[in-house]
Amino acid sequence: MIDEIKTWISEFVSVHNESIGHVPCPFAKQAMVDEKINYVSGFETLDDLVLNWSDDVEVVVFYAPTDAYQPSELTYIVDEFNKHAMQYDIVALEDHP
């Protein structure tokens, strides 16, 4: 799954997207190249992330099988997480195929 995420960063997130008119995330590829991304499976560790944040990383990618969550469920999880995490200068962004 991590190799698929890296391909997604290189081929989608870091290139100009005509439908939105810009690069979705111009910083993701550099974080990947600099090995500043931590890849974690499952959302049960979200609270641990906030309490044990390390500035050794710039991005944490939580991933799950695409059929594990409906888009609305993922939106809810991210919204609830951000209510708590943003006070620690941590923000979650979501993406779902």
C-alpha positions as CSV (number, residue, x, y, z in Angstrom):
1,M,0.0,0.0,0.0
2,I,2.9,2.4,0.8
3,D,4.2,2.0,-2.8
4,E,0.8,2.9,-4.1
5,I,0.6,6.0,-1.9
6,K,4.1,7.1,-3.2
7,T,2.9,6.6,-6.8
8,W,-0.2,8.6,-6.0
9,I,1.9,11.4,-4.5
10,S,4.2,11.4,-7.6
11,E,1.6,11.1,-10.3
12,F,-1.4,12.8,-8.9
13,V,-0.9,15.0,-5.8
14,S,2.3,16.6,-7.1
15,V,1.2,17.5,-10.7
16,H,-1.1,20.1,-12.1
17,N,-4.7,19.0,-12.1
18,E,-6.8,20.6,-14.8
19,S,-10.1,20.0,-13.0
20,I,-9.1,22.0,-10.0
21,G,-6.7,24.4,-11.8
22,H,-3.6,23.8,-9.7
23,V,-1.3,21.2,-8.0
24,P,-3.3,19.5,-5.2
25,C,-0.3,19.5,-2.8
26,P,2.9,21.1,-4.0
27,F,4.7,20.1,-0.8
28,A,3.9,16.4,-0.7
29,K,6.6,15.2,-3.1
30,Q,9.4,17.0,-1.3
31,A,8.3,15.6,2.0
32,M,8.4,12.2,0.4
33,V,11.9,12.7,-1.1
34,D,13.2,14.1,2.2
35,E,11.7,11.0,4.0
36,K,9.5,13.2,6.2
37,I,6.4,11.1,5.8
38,N,5.3,8.5,8.3
39,Y,2.9,5.9,6.9
40,V,0.4,4.5,9.4
41,S,-2.4,2.0,8.8
42,G,-5.6,2.6,10.7
43,F,-7.2,5.5,12.5
44,E,-7.1,4.1,16.0
45,T,-3.8,5.9,16.6
46,L,-5.1,9.4,15.9
47,D,-5.0,10.4,19.6
48,D,-1.5,9.0,20.0
49,L,-0.4,11.1,17.0
50,V,-1.5,14.3,18.7
51,L,0.0,13.4,22.1
52,N,3.3,12.1,20.7
53,W,3.9,14.3,17.7
54,S,7.5,14.4,16.5
55,D,8.9,17.3,14.4
56,D,11.1,14.7,12.7
57,V,8.2,14.3,10.3
58,E,6.1,16.8,8.3
59,V,3.3,14.5,7.2
60,V,1.6,11.4,8.6
61,V,-0.3,9.4,6.1
62,F,-3.0,7.2,7.6
63,Y,-4.3,4.6,5.1
64,A,-6.9,1.9,5.0
65,P,-8.4,-0.2,2.3
66,T,-10.7,2.0,0.1
67,D,-13.7,-0.1,1.0
68,A,-13.1,0.3,4.8
69,Y,-14.8,3.7,4.9
70,Q,-17.4,5.5,2.9
71,P,-16.4,9.1,1.9
72,S,-18.8,10.5,4.4
73,E,-17.4,8.4,7.2
74,L,-13.9,9.6,6.4
75,T,-15.0,13.2,6.4
76,Y,-16.6,12.7,9.8
77,I,-13.4,11.1,11.2
78,V,-11.2,13.9,9.8
79,D,-13.6,16.6,11.1
80,E,-13.7,15.2,14.6
81,F,-9.9,14.7,14.6
82,N,-9.4,18.3,13.6
83,K,-11.6,19.6,16.4
84,H,-9.1,18.2,18.8
85,A,-5.8,18.4,16.9
86,M,-5.8,21.9,15.5
87,Q,-5.1,23.3,18.9
88,Y,-1.8,21.5,18.6
89,D,-1.1,22.9,15.2
90,I,-1.9,19.6,13.5
91,V,-4.4,19.4,10.8
92,A,-5.8,16.4,8.9
93,L,-6.7,16.4,5.2
94,E,-8.7,13.7,3.6
95,D,-8.7,11.9,0.2
96,H,-10.9,9.1,-0.9
97,P,-11.1,7.6,-4.4
